[in-house]
């Protein structure tokens, strides 16, 4: 569960990993965020969303929010096409692991990798991936003139859906 703020608004967002689902021969994690189903590849690359049983948005190829193994100084690029009901947008993003650091959020203190996403648009993201949680624990983003922030408030570690998959290591912090 995440606490979020955006401008003068705030609220709670629930994120739940439900299952592994195979679509066209490819395995995806099905992750529910509120009422929206998100699909991530096994490497946690965001592939798209479904609402009411229909594709609402997709990224081709899936957007690599993480590139394993994570380590400070690592950089990767993503060129892709985002498509939703309003049309298509080309993405050309650069992701960088800028630090391994401890981050404090309402759910506790976590060793995490700080990742920055830079775009050619007026969007940006900074997020902290914590191996102990297997996802981000903090996210600060901007879409145009709107800034938002999410902080992990509470979590319950789900059993591994893929037996024997590596934990991606732990960041060392100073």
DASUL-V851637 format. One record per residue. N is the residue number from 1. RES is the residue in one small letter. PHI is phi in whole degrees, 0 to 359 (NA if undefined). Layout:
((N;RES;PHI) (N;RES;PHI))
//
This chain:
((1;x;NA) (2;x;243) (3;x;267) (4;x;231) (5;x;225) (6;x;206) (7;x;61) (8;x;268) (9;x;260) (10;x;207) (11;x;181) (12;x;238) (13;x;234) (14;x;259) (15;x;238) (16;x;223) (17;x;278) (18;x;264) (19;x;191) (20;x;258) (21;x;237) (22;x;263) (23;x;230) (24;x;51) (25;x;80) (26;x;244) (27;x;273) (28;x;231) (29;x;282) (30;x;262) (31;x;238) (32;x;269) (33;x;241) (34;x;64) (35;x;261) (36;x;256) (37;x;266) (38;x;254) (39;x;243) (40;x;238) (41;x;291) (42;x;297) (43;x;267) (44;x;64) (45;x;267) (46;x;285) (47;x;253) (48;x;163) (49;x;228) (50;x;232) (51;x;227) (52;x;54) (53;x;76) (54;x;236) (55;x;296) (56;x;259) (57;x;203) (58;x;209) (59;x;237) (60;x;236) (61;x;291) (62;x;306) (63;x;279) (64;x;275) (65;x;296) (66;x;222) (67;x;227) (68;x;270) (69;x;283) (70;x;290) (71;x;202) (72;x;303) (73;x;94) (74;x;288) (75;x;223) (76;x;213) (77;x;244) (78;x;220) (79;x;245) (80;x;199) (81;x;241) (82;x;266) (83;x;228) (84;x;221) (85;x;296) (86;x;269) (87;x;138) (88;x;240) (89;x;225) (90;x;276) (91;x;245) (92;x;218) (93;x;249) (94;x;240) (95;x;249) (96;x;220) (97;x;273) (98;x;269) (99;x;192) (100;x;250) (101;x;208) (102;x;275) (103;x;229) (104;x;258) (105;x;226) (106;x;305) (107;x;281) (108;x;137) (109;x;252) (110;x;229) (111;x;282) (112;x;213) (113;x;259) (114;x;272) (115;x;242) (116;x;242) (117;x;247) (118;x;247) (119;x;233) (120;x;273) (121;x;262) (122;x;266) (123;x;255) (124;x;203) (125;x;216) (126;x;231) (127;x;216) (128;x;244) (129;x;270) (130;x;249) (131;x;305) (132;x;295) (133;x;263) (134;x;68) (135;x;193) (136;x;282) (137;x;249) (138;x;211) (139;x;213) (140;x;242) (141;x;224) (142;x;221) (143;x;236) (144;x;66) (145;x;267) (146;x;259) (147;x;257) (148;x;221) (149;x;214) (150;x;232) (151;x;226) (152;x;298) (153;x;259) (154;x;201) (155;x;208) (156;x;230) (157;x;293) (158;x;280) (159;x;296) (160;x;296) (161;x;279) (162;x;243) (163;x;302) (164;x;78) (165;x;291) (166;x;297) (167;x;279) (168;x;78) (169;x;79) (170;x;242) (171;x;287) (172;x;267) (173;x;241) (174;x;266))
//
